[in-house]
Amino acid sequence: MYTTDIHGSDTIFKKFLNAGKIYKVNYLIIGGDIAGKSLTPIVELGEGKFEINGNVVGREGLKQITDEIRKQGNYYTIVDKRGLKEMKADKRKVDEAFKNSMIEVLRNWGRIAEEKLKDTEIPLYVNLGNDDPLYLFDVIEESKVMRKCEGQVVKLGEHEMISFGYVNPTPWNTPREMPEEKIYEVLKGEAKKIENMETAIFNVHAPPYNTNLDNAPLLTPDLKPVMKGGEIVMNHVGSVSVRKVLEEEQPLLGLHGHIHESRGFDRIGRTIVLNPGSEHNEGILHAAYIILEKGRIKAHQFIIG
């Protein structure tokens, strides 16, 4: 079972682990973009009172708000008035709080996975995407259950899987972007590690260009969706290099993500490519359930819940 772009959501992470147990899968794979996107400062006023976005709540109200923040995959940090002032004056303080929150949430995911999967032998492979800072690899490697997969060949029964989380340049200048020519060079290098390409799996965060997996809104220079006839204009934003490598290498399966609104599957030659999509802000799990048998894909199905 494969999911991607869960962006810090505790809810989706737990649903994914539960789904793996319910479907009795052999492997769980997270394809990247595990980090959340925003940080909410909460000011502790004393006497059990807290201020959040101008609203004062007690401890019960605090729990409701923080639970909702985490459900959406976002982070929070509790500071006093002085700490809030320092964060407003110094971006490094915000970056530090963001980093600490990312690390703590991912460490907690390791503890959750250890508990939920303790009676199974299901391995959990986790990769980083373009929104994920590299230091999160260190946190993954701390875990007893989560396994890093980028930069190595992972054996899934008779299948070999390579993983690659960088994407072609985006308008948002995210942490892990790479020019197309470099993507081609690195991905071809990873492909050389594969012994049997006919049964290989490419876990590549960027979807291949001009497929059912890479449709996103066309944006204006100020990053607003282009509208025509009252509808959003869509265009293809995937990687031409990822597509080229898939065309040349023809692995069995491509697992992709990155474009949340483009859930779908397609074929590039003999290669089936999948993007389960993402609704991380709603706490809705999007996953792909894939059955491999005798070196082929027997069936694949999208799971939403």
C-alpha positions in Angstrom: 0.0 0.0 0.0 1.3 3.4 -1.1 0.5 6.9 0.0 2.1 10.3 -0.4 1.8 14.0 0.4 0.4 13.5 3.9 2.0 16.8 5.0 2.2 16.3 8.7 -1.3 14.9 9.3 -1.4 12.6 12.3 -4.9 11.5 11.2 -3.8 10.3 7.8 -0.7 8.7 9.1 -2.7 6.6 11.6 -5.3 5.7 8.9 -2.6 4.6 6.6 -1.1 2.2 9.2 -4.6 0.9 10.1 -5.4 0.4 6.4 -2.2 -1.6 5.9 -3.2 -3.9 8.7 -6.8 -4.2 7.5 -5.7 -5.1 4.0 -3.0 -7.4 5.3 -0.3 -5.9 3.1 3.3 -7.0 2.9 4.7 -3.4 2.6 3.8 0.1 3.4 5.4 2.9 1.4 5.1 6.7 1.9 6.4 8.5 -1.2 7.3 11.9 0.2 6.1 15.3 1.5 5.7 14.2 5.1 6.2 17.7 6.6 3.4 20.1 7.4 3.3 23.6 5.9 2.4 26.1 8.6 3.2 26.9 12.3 0.7 28.5 14.7 2.1 30.3 17.7 0.0 29.9 20.9 0.7 32.5 23.7 0.5 31.2 27.2 -1.1 33.9 29.3 -0.9 32.2 32.7 -3.7 30.9 35.0 -4.6 28.2 32.4 -5.4 30.8 29.7 -4.0 30.8 26.1 -4.3 33.2 23.2 -4.6 31.8 19.6 -5.1 34.2 16.7 -6.5 36.8 19.0 -8.9 34.4 20.8 -8.4 33.5 24.5 -9.3 29.9 25.5 -8.8 27.6 28.5 -7.1 24.3 28.5 -10.1 22.5 27.1 -10.4 24.9 24.3 -6.7 24.7 23.7 -6.9 20.9 23.2 -9.7 21.3 20.7 -7.8 23.8 18.7 -4.4 22.0 18.8 -6.2 18.7 17.8 -7.6 20.5 14.8 -4.3 22.0 13.9 -2.6 18.6 14.0 -5.5 16.9 12.1 -4.8 19.3 9.2 -1.1 18.5 9.3 0.0 21.9 10.7 2.2 22.6 13.7 1.9 24.8 16.8 4.3 26.1 19.4 3.5 27.4 22.8 5.4 30.6 23.8 5.0 33.4 26.3 4.5 37.0 25.2 8.2 37.6 25.1 8.8 34.5 23.0 6.1 35.7 20.5 7.8 39.1 20.2 11.1 37.5 19.6 9.6 35.3 16.8 8.1 38.3 15.1 11.4 40.1 15.2 13.7 37.2 14.2 12.9 34.8 11.4 15.5 32.4 12.8 13.4 31.9 15.9 10.4 30.9 13.6 12.6 28.5 11.6 13.9 26.9 14.8 10.4 26.4 16.1 9.3 25.0 12.8 12.3 22.6 12.7 11.7 21.4 16.3 8.0 20.8 15.6 8.7 18.8 12.4 11.2 16.6 14.2 9.0 16.0 17.2 6.0 15.1 15.1 8.1 12.7 13.0 9.6 11.1 16.1 6.1 10.6 17.4 5.1 9.0 14.2 7.9 6.5 14.8 6.4 5.7 18.2 2.9 5.4 16.8 4.1 3.0 14.0 6.0 0.9 16.5 2.9 0.5 18.6 0.5 -0.1 15.7 2.7 -2.5 13.8 4.2 -4.4 16.7 2.1 -7.5 16.1 2.9 -7.5 12.3 6.0 -7.9 10.2 5.0 -5.1 7.8 7.9 -2.8 7.0 7.3 1.0 6.7 9.4 2.7 4.0 9.4 6.5 4.2 10.8 8.9 1.6 11.1 12.6 1.6 9.5 14.9 -1.1 10.3 18.4 -2.3 8.7 20.0 0.8 10.8 18.0 3.2 14.1 19.3 4.7 17.0 16.8 4.6 17.4 16.6 8.3 14.2 14.6 8.5 16.1 11.6 7.0 18.1 11.6 10.3 14.8 11.3 12.3 13.6 8.5 10.0 16.8 6.6 10.7 16.3 7.0 14.4 13.1 5.0 14.2 12.9 1.2 15.0 10.1 0.9 12.4 10.4 3.6 9.7 13.0 2.8 7.0 14.7 5.3 4.7 14.7 4.2 1.1 16.2 7.1 -1.0 19.6 6.3 -2.4 19.3 2.6 -2.1 17.7 -0.4 -3.7 14.9 -1.9 -1.5 13.9 -5.5 -2.0 10.1 -6.0 -2.0 10.0 -9.8 -2.5 11.2 -10.4 -6.0 10.8 -6.7 -6.8 13.5 -4.0 -6.5 12.5 -0.4 -5.6 14.5 2.8 -6.1 13.3 6.1 -4.6 13.8 9.7 -5.5 12.2 12.7 -3.9 13.4 15.7 -5.8 11.1 17.5 -8.3 11.5 19.8 -11.2 11.4 23.6 -10.3 8.2 25.0 -8.9 6.9 28.6 -8.4 7.3 28.1 -4.6 11.1 27.3 -4.5 10.7 24.3 -2.1 13.7 22.7 -0.4 14.2 19.8 -2.8 14.0 21.0 -6.4 16.4 20.1 -9.2 16.9 21.2 -12.8 15.5 18.7 -15.3 18.9 17.8 -16.7 20.1 16.9 -13.2 17.0 14.9 -12.4 17.7 12.8 -15.5 21.3 12.3 -14.6 20.6 11.2 -11.0 17.6 9.1 -11.8 19.5 7.3 -14.6 22.2 6.6 -12.1 19.7 5.1 -9.6 18.2 3.0 -12.4 21.7 1.4 -13.1 21.4 -0.2 -9.6 18.5 -2.3 -10.7 19.2 -5.9 -11.7 15.9 -6.8 -13.3 14.1 -3.8 -14.8 11.0 -5.9 -15.8 10.0 -6.2 -12.2 11.3 -2.9 -10.9 9.4 -0.2 -9.0 10.3 3.5 -9.3 9.2 5.4 -6.2 9.6 8.9 -7.6 7.9 11.9 -6.1 7.6 14.0 -9.2 5.0 12.6 -11.7 5.9 12.1 -15.3 5.0 15.0 -17.6 1.9 15.0 -19.8 0.0 12.2 -18.0 -3.1 11.8 -15.9 -0.9 12.3 -12.9 0.4 15.9 -13.3 -2.6 18.2 -14.0 -2.5 21.3 -11.8 -4.0 24.8 -12.1 -2.3 27.2 -14.5 -1.0 30.1 -12.4 -0.5 33.9 -13.1 2.8 35.5 -12.2 1.4 36.3 -8.7 0.5 32.6 -8.2 -3.2 32.9 -8.6 -5.2 30.3 -10.7 -6.0 31.3 -14.3 -9.8 31.3 -14.8 -11.6 30.9 -18.2 -15.3 30.6 -18.6 -15.7 30.5 -14.8 -13.4 27.4 -14.5 -9.8 26.9 -13.5 -7.5 26.3 -16.4 -5.4 23.2 -15.8 -2.0 22.3 -17.4 0.7 19.6 -17.1 3.4 20.4 -14.6 5.2 17.0 -14.2 8.8 16.2 -14.9 9.9 15.7 -18.5 13.0 13.9 -17.2 11.0 11.5 -15.1 8.9 10.7 -18.2 12.0 10.2 -20.3 13.7 7.9 -17.8 10.5 5.8 -17.6 10.2 5.6 -21.4 13.8 4.5 -21.6 14.0 2.1 -18.7 10.4 0.7 -18.7 10.1 -0.5 -15.1 7.0 -2.5 -14.0 5.5 0.3 -11.8 5.9 4.0 -11.1 4.7 5.4 -7.7 4.3 9.2 -7.8 2.7 12.1 -6.0 3.4 15.8 -5.6 0.3 17.0 -7.5 -2.4 16.6 -4.9 -5.4 17.3 -7.2 -4.3 14.8 -9.9 -5.2 11.4 -8.6 -5.0 8.9 -11.4 -3.2 6.2 -13.2 -1.7 6.0 -16.7 0.7 3.9 -18.8 4.1 4.9 -20.3 4.8 2.0 -22.6 4.6 -1.1 -20.4 5.0 0.9 -17.2 1.9 1.6 -15.0 2.2 4.9 -13.2 0.0 5.9 -10.2 -0.7 9.0 -8.2 -3.2 8.5 -5.3 -3.6 12.3 -4.8 -3.9 14.0 -1.5 -6.5 15.8 0.7 -4.2 16.3 3.7 -6.0 19.4 5.0 -9.2 17.3 5.4 -7.6 14.4 7.1 -8.7 12.1 4.3 -6.4 9.2 3.4 -5.6 8.7 -0.3 -3.7 5.5 -1.0 -3.0 2.9 -3.7 -3.5 -0.8 -3.0 -1.4 -2.8 -5.4 -1.2 -6.5 -5.8 2.0 -7.9 -7.3 2.0 -11.6 -8.4 4.6 -13.5 -10.3 6.5 -10.4 -11.5 3.5 -8.6 -12.7 0.8 -6.2 -11.4 -2.3 -8.3 -10.9 -4.5 -5.4 -9.7 -4.4 -1.9 -8.4 -7.0 0.1 -6.6 -7.3 3.6 -5.1 -8.3 3.7 -1.4 -10.0 6.9 0.0 -11.2 7.2 3.5 
